[in-house]
Amino acid sequence: MKSLDAFAQKKLAALANKGLQRKILDTDRTKDGGVLRKGRQLISFCCNDYLNFNHHPKIKRAATQAIKQYGTGAGASRLITGNHPLISQLEQRLARLKDSEDACIFSSGYMANIGIIPALANEQDIIFIDELSHACLRAGGEMSGAHMMFFRHNDMTHLQTLIDQHRLNYHKALILTDGVFSMDGDIAPLGRLSCLAKKYDCWLMSDDAHGLGVIGGGKGSRYIFDPLPDIALQMGTLSKAIGSFGGYLCASKPVIDLIKTRARSLIYTTALPPANAAAALAALDIIDSDPDYCRRPMDNALFFTKALGLPDAQSPIVPIIVGDTAKTMAFAAALEEDGFLVTGIRPPTVAEGTGRLRFTFSARHSQKQIHALVASIQKHNILKAGNTA
């Protein structure tokens, strides 16, 4: 045990020296979309609960009723104890929303990606993946054993060059991308990706964790394109705008049948609790019935970028890239001192030299709050030290 402690302490010291040691701080998310941390009320501009569904009365009632009726947990894997009716309803609902034949619910978005990709690809195959794709897409690709090739971010010329050079050397091929990129807030060129996938017999998979509920009329990033791109594998999460927990894949029925038979992170994981499924269903009801409310996070992000003279936001995520890790964390601390929670993002979450402040906007943010945030950014000269992605 002493050697283990010594190893941990040495690693921590090296990380701390680079400003990369992470600490998890107790933080209470309040009903108004703010947070309570260390006895201080802060306005949060770093949460992915874009529609503030965490405290929505209808969603809380749905989750509470599910607990009263079904209990707190699922008990085991869905393949052991059977499928809960609420999960079946949620799968059918997501399939309709995404215009697909079927869907599969996972216990989280990360679990979805590390289950889906290895179920579809192996050592005989190749994966083309955007270099800024989320870590769970990378993890799923690595676990599959397929040969992975990274194309420059949203660079379709580079992707086509790689496909031309390598596609014929492998059996199957996947193209992996975020729909909305979580650290940059920009959107993948899904139309062009779809065309390349069709031309070269590749299977396109999009992780739309940050698109569902807030863009494309609430249906996600695919739905801002005309014509609609063909995306064989539409993956996402229920833990962002939906305000619940879990992940999903929408695809054809044969694909979903295969995933439910072979995805290890589905087979060997306890199923989603009934309350989470009920909460997600209630959230989807609101998204369907109130498109004006769903537009608010995007409207707020655009208000912020206009106020600072930045390029228009493409999603509710707006980064200001500072570069240096120490400066990034110092700016985050300065904003917190002024009453704003904006977490500094450091390597390895982002590439070395691209530390950033990542601002996320929700439906509950007021223009007054955003004005105050803009004033704080200007007071600390944050824009002069960095730039937007």
Phi and psi in degrees as a GROMACS rama.xvg file:
@    title "Ramachandran Plot"
@    xaxis  label "Phi"
@    yaxis  label "Psi"
@TYPE xy
-63.6429  -37.0915  LYS-2
-68.3663  -34.3789  SER-3
-65.9882  -46.1516  LEU-4
-61.5185  -41.2023  ASP-5
-63.2105  -40.925  ALA-6
-61.2067  -47.6838  PHE-7
-62.8931  -43.6496  ALA-8
-64.877  -38.5849  GLN-9
-65.9277  -43.8941  LYS-10
-64.2471  -42.626  LYS-11
-64.1672  -40.0229  LEU-12
-62.5464  -41.0666  ALA-13
-65.9421  -40.8999  ALA-14
-67.521  -42.3306  LEU-15
-62.798  -35.9871  ALA-16
-63.144  -29.3452  ASN-17
-94.6683  2.41222  LYS-18
74.1853  25.4453  GLY-19
-112.613  2.76433  LEU-20
-73.4381  133.457  GLN-21
-106.021  144.211  ARG-22
-130.972  140.158  LYS-23
-99.3212  120.713  ILE-24
-104.494  136.954  LEU-25
-61.0166  127.237  ASP-26
-145.408  124.728  THR-27
-100.561  117.396  ASP-28
-82.3133  123.785  ARG-29
-94.7471  169.924  THR-30
-64.6547  -26.5857  LYS-31
-87.2419  8.16884  ASP-32
90.3672  -2.17163  GLY-33
-89.7481  -169.48  GLY-34
-140.281  157.229  VAL-35
-117.407  116.792  LEU-36
-136.526  126.875  ARG-37
53.0278  38.4145  LYS-38
79.6709  2.73958  GLY-39
-110.83  138.637  ARG-40
-85.7215  124.961  GLN-41
-122.908  152.355  LEU-42
-91.5753  120.67  ILE-43
-87.4345  124.969  SER-44
-120.806  35.9148  PHE-45
-136.898  8.44779  CYS-46
-93.4833  145.844  CYS-47
-90.7104  5.88122  ASN-48
-81.1627  69.33  ASP-49
-59.788  -31.222  TYR-50
-102.562  7.54574  LEU-51
53.8479  39.5824  ASN-52
-78.4553  -11.4834  PHE-53
-56.0529  -34.5216  ASN-54
-116.469  14.993  HIS-55
-67.3908  127.993  HIS-56
-55.9689  -43.8808  PRO-57
-63.0301  -40.172  LYS-58
-72.0549  -40.3167  ILE-59
-63.9789  -39.0753  LYS-60
-63.8225  -40.7671  ARG-61
-63.585  -42.9621  ALA-62
-66.7014  -41.4954  ALA-63
-63.737  -43.123  THR-64
-63.4537  -38.1865  GLN-65
-64.5527  -39.2289  ALA-66
-64.9937  -43.2935  ILE-67
-61.3895  -39.4034  LYS-68
-83.865  -39.1516  GLN-69
-116.398  -9.92586  TYR-70
92.922  -175.731  GLY-71
-91.9039  -23.5221  THR-72
-132.453  172.858  GLY-73
-92.9103  -20.9622  ALA-74
93.7321  -39.0648  GLY-75
-172.458  -174.328  ALA-76
-61.3631  149.583  SER-77
-61.7749  -28.0254  ARG-78
-80.6773  -8.59629  LEU-79
-98.1553  -55.2636  ILE-80
-94.7488  -6.96646  THR-81
100.526  169.783  GLY-82
-90.8472  128.439  ASN-83
-71.5478  138.492  HIS-84
-55.657  -34.1296  PRO-85
-66.5898  -33.4  LEU-86
-69.3272  -40.2406  ILE-87
-59.9385  -44.4993  SER-88
-61.2541  -41.5076  GLN-89
-66.5199  -39.7995  LEU-90
-63.0404  -43.4735  GLU-91
-64.0555  -39.1836  GLN-92
-65.7939  -44.5595  ARG-93
-65.69  -39.3005  LEU-94
-61.1506  -42.1714  ALA-95
-65.0945  -42.8005  ARG-96
-60.5699  -40.5977  LEU-97
-95.4135  7.6729  LYS-98
56.5027  44.5038  ASP-99
-121.177  168.414  SER-100
-74.696  -32.809  GLU-101
-157.568  173.396  ASP-102
-150.298  160.767  ALA-103
-136.137  129.359  CYS-104
-94.4595  133.655  ILE-105
-113.096  170.522  PHE-106
-74.9879  -18.738  SER-107
-163.02  167.013  SER-108
-64.5925  -40.1436  GLY-109
-61.8389  -44.4017  TYR-110
-62.9516  -33.6945  MET-111
-61.5324  -50.6345  ALA-112
-68.6084  -34.4934  ASN-113
-79.6371  -6.26782  ILE-114
-99.0665  -42.5364  GLY-115
-65.193  -53.0985  ILE-116
-64.745  -46.8441  ILE-117
-65.6549  -21.6351  PRO-118
-74.896  -17.1076  ALA-119
-110.997  -20.0286  LEU-120
-132.447  152.456  ALA-121
-144.864  -163.729  ASN-122
-62.6779  -19.1507  GLU-123
-86.1191  -0.53397  GLN-124
-115.456  171.408  ASP-125
-129.649  144.722  ILE-126
-122.729  125.438  ILE-127
-101.448  122.415  PHE-128
-133.61  133.876  ILE-129
-58.8313  136.345  ASP-130
-63.7841  -19.4498  GLU-131
-104.086  14.513  LEU-132
-63.2775  154.752  SER-133
-60.5251  152.281  HIS-134
-57.3538  -30.9285  ALA-135
-74.4776  -28.1999  CYS-136
-66.1237  -43.2537  LEU-137
-61.1017  -44.7858  ARG-138
-62.23  -42.9893  ALA-139
-62.6347  -41.2083  GLY-140
-62.7656  -44.2485  GLY-141
-64.0806  -39.9444  GLU-142
-68.3077  -24.0979  MET-143
-71.6111  -24.4327  SER-144
83.9264  -3.85347  GLY-145
-69.826  157.018  ALA-146
-73.0836  126.795  HIS-147
-107.264  132.261  MET-148
-126.757  127.103  MET-149
-96.0288  127.961  PHE-150
-102.247  150.104  PHE-151
-57.5456  146.417  ARG-152
-53.7506  119.223  HIS-153
55.5428  24.5769  ASN-154
-99.1558  97.4078  ASP-155
-72.6894  -27.5065  MET-156
-65.5707  -44.3057  THR-157
-64.8047  -41.8175  HIS-158
-61.3326  -45.9599  LEU-159
-62.9336  -37.284  GLN-160
-61.4727  -45.2857  THR-161
-63.8577  -41.4449  LEU-162
-64.5258  -44.7515  ILE-163
-56.7674  -39.096  ASP-164
-79.4355  -29.0583  GLN-165
-125.49  -19.4208  HIS-166
-57.7561  -43.02  ARG-167
-70.0516  -10.8752  LEU-168
-85.7596  -2.29362  ASN-169
-131.714  159.698  TYR-170
-72.8786  -69.19  HIS-171
-109.782  158.133  LYS-172
-140.153  138.66  ALA-173
-119.071  147.87  LEU-174
-115.725  123.73  ILE-175
-115.355  136.412  LEU-176
-156.64  153.945  THR-177
-72.1174  154.295  ASP-178
-81.0363  -56.1044  GLY-179
-110.869  124.397  VAL-180
-77.2513  126.13  PHE-181
-68.3225  -27.8407  SER-182
-100.257  -15.7875  MET-183
-115.55  -22.1391  ASP-184
78.1789  0.675713  GLY-185
-88.8185  170.957  ASP-186
-114.433  139.444  ILE-187
-68.2578  145.98  ALA-188
-77.265  74.0771  PRO-189
-63.4141  -31.4098  LEU-190
-62.6831  -47.581  GLY-191
-70.4006  -35.9222  ARG-192
-62.4493  -41.3481  LEU-193
-62.0002  -41.6116  SER-194
-64.216  -42.1674  CYS-195
-66.1365  -40.2996  LEU-196
-61.0965  -43.4517  ALA-197
-66.8342  -42.7469  LYS-198
-63.5253  -37.1696  LYS-199
-109.819  14.2055  TYR-200
54.0053  53.9725  ASP-201
-110.55  154.343  CYS-202
-100.586  118.142  TRP-203
-87.9713  129.367  LEU-204
-125.011  126.856  MET-205
-118.239  129.228  SER-206
-93.6706  105.27  ASP-207
-104.427  37.2568  ASP-208
-54.1878  -38.0155  ALA-209
-102.197  10.6481  HIS-210
-104.902  -38.6023  GLY-211
-57.9903  129.665  LEU-212
93.69  -21.6198  GLY-213
-125.926  -19.0051  VAL-214
-132.747  167.4  ILE-215
62.6006  38.2526  GLY-216
66.1272  23.4252  GLY-217
90.4142  -10.448  GLY-218
-86.2406  -15.3017  LYS-219
117.241  -178.756  GLY-220
-65.7786  -29.7  SER-221
-57.9182  -31.1137  ARG-222
-89.6241  9.72893  TYR-223
-95.102  -2.40192  ILE-224
-102.422  145.772  PHE-225
-137.288  116.194  ASP-226
-74.3343  165.171  PRO-227
-63.7064  128.742  LEU-228
-69.3493  147.928  PRO-229
-81.1177  118.247  ASP-230
-125.325  109.271  ILE-231
-64.694  -33.7083  ALA-232
-128.868  100.879  LEU-233
-101.447  103.238  GLN-234
-106.408  154.548  MET-235
-168.781  -171.288  GLY-236
-131.728  158.497  THR-237
-103.324  8.33574  LEU-238
-102.668  0.503303  SER-239
-102.248  -106.445  LYS-240
-61.4375  -28.71  ALA-241
-69.5126  -24.8381  ILE-242
76.3276  13.6552  GLY-243
-117.43  -130.001  SER-244
-157.656  151.718  PHE-245
122.805  167.499  GLY-246
-129.9  170.576  GLY-247
-153.033  159.107  TYR-248
-129.403  130.63  LEU-249
-110.549  128.822  CYS-250
-163.079  -172.767  ALA-251
-67.5352  161.296  SER-252
-62.7667  -43.0987  LYS-253
-59.4391  -38.875  PRO-254
-65.8326  -45.4762  VAL-255
-64.3155  -39.0021  ILE-256
-60.0311  -40.3839  ASP-257
-66.2331  -44.8392  LEU-258
-60.252  -42.3447  ILE-259
-69.9619  -15.5556  LYS-260
-95.7858  -29.3392  THR-261
-123.228  -12.9026  ARG-262
-74.4115  111.538  ALA-263
-63.9592  -33.9764  ARG-264
-75.8581  -7.16415  SER-265
-94.0931  -47.1663  LEU-266
-65.7764  -39.8812  ILE-267
-106.508  27.8224  TYR-268
-131.836  141.22  THR-269
-60.7755  140.765  THR-270
-67.7247  164.699  ALA-271
-60.1763  134.472  LEU-272
-62.1185  147.664  PRO-273
-56.0167  -36.6518  PRO-274
-62.2001  -36.809  ALA-275
-67.8854  -39.9133  ASN-276
-65.0765  -42.5794  ALA-277
-63.9782  -40.7514  ALA-278
-62.858  -42.1185  ALA-279
-64.9876  -40.7171  ALA-280
-62.0582  -41.5936  LEU-281
-66.2244  -38.3338  ALA-282
-63.629  -41.3973  ALA-283
-65.2504  -32.3562  LEU-284
-60.0984  -43.9261  ASP-285
-68.341  -41.0485  ILE-286
-60.6341  -40.5083  ILE-287
-65.0293  -38.9276  ASP-288
-93.7823  -14.8437  SER-289
-136.122  70.04  ASP-290
-62.9324  -29.0389  PRO-291
-63.4441  -40.979  ASP-292
-63.4773  -40.0557  TYR-293
-65.3764  -23.2761  CYS-294
-79.2009  -14.2205  ARG-295
-60.9982  -44.2344  ARG-296
-58.1273  -41.7756  PRO-297
-66.7469  -41.3243  MET-298
-61.0888  -41.0302  ASP-299
-67.5303  -38.7328  ASN-300
-63.6959  -41.2075  ALA-301
-66.2049  -38.1323  LEU-302
-60.7109  -40.9413  PHE-303
-65.1578  -49.0083  PHE-304
-65.8562  -36.9603  THR-305
-66.2143  -40.3439  LYS-306
-63.6632  -30.4997  ALA-307
-97.6339  -0.342587  LEU-308
69.7229  32.0855  GLY-309
-97.4  162.407  LEU-310
-56.6281  146.618  PRO-311
-54.3128  136.721  ASP-312
-62.7366  143.256  ALA-313
-98.066  -15.5443  GLN-314
-154.168  -179.979  SER-315
-72.4087  4.29244  PRO-316
-106.086  125.714  ILE-317
-132.283  114.993  VAL-318
-95.9602  149.315  PRO-319
-117.476  111.666  ILE-320
-82.3563  120.994  ILE-321
-95.0707  -40.6078  VAL-322
104.282  -78.1714  GLY-323
-68.2739  134.458  ASP-324
-64.3515  -45.8786  THR-325
-62.2691  -42.9019  ALA-326
-64.1602  -40.2133  LYS-327
-58.2558  -47.7478  THR-328
-70.5876  -31.869  MET-329
-66.6227  -40.9825  ALA-330
-65.0988  -40.5938  PHE-331
-60.3711  -41.3833  ALA-332
-65.4014  -38.5745  ALA-333
-65.3003  -41.9747  ALA-334
-65.1112  -38.7187  LEU-335
-64.199  -39.1424  GLU-336
-59.9803  -32.4692  GLU-337
-83.8125  -2.18046  ASP-338
104.122  13.8018  GLY-339
-120.228  129.561  PHE-340
-94.0518  107.23  LEU-341
-135.067  104.868  VAL-342
-74.5487  133.608  THR-343
-72.9482  135.299  GLY-344
-104.894  124.912  ILE-345
-122.312  166.155  ARG-346
-59.9695  148.125  PRO-347
-90.482  6.08998  PRO-348
-60.9285  -37.8526  THR-349
-123.829  165.094  VAL-350
-65.6537  153.517  ALA-351
-53.7821  134.775  GLU-352
83.6238  5.303  GLY-353
-124.376  29.9556  THR-354
-53.1654  145.554  GLY-355
-152.176  159.78  ARG-356
-96.6421  124.58  LEU-357
-110.694  110.536  ARG-358
-97.0988  129.24  PHE-359
-121.712  143.746  THR-360
-118.642  141.471  PHE-361
-119.742  172.657  SER-362
-67.3216  -25.3281  ALA-363
-88.2917  -10.4803  ARG-364
-65.825  136.64  HIS-365
-97.9667  159.043  SER-366
-62.6067  -32.7906  GLN-367
-61.292  -44.0108  LYS-368
-64.3335  -41.5921  GLN-369
-67.1724  -39.1716  ILE-370
-57.6799  -44.7538  HIS-371
-63.8879  -39.8112  ALA-372
-62.9138  -45.0873  LEU-373
-58.746  -42.6237  VAL-374
-62.2685  -39.3305  ALA-375
-65.7252  -42.888  SER-376
-60.1845  -42.53  ILE-377
-69.4006  -38.1333  GLN-378
-60.3325  -37.3451  LYS-379
-93.2722  6.20551  HIS-380
54.4304  38.8457  ASN-381
-67.7679  -38.3634  ILE-382
-64.7226  -32.8385  LEU-383
-69.2724  -25.7692  LYS-384
-85.9603  -20.6768  ALA-385
-134.961  -161.489  GLY-386
-157.462  163.576  ASN-387
-80.1951  155.385  THR-388
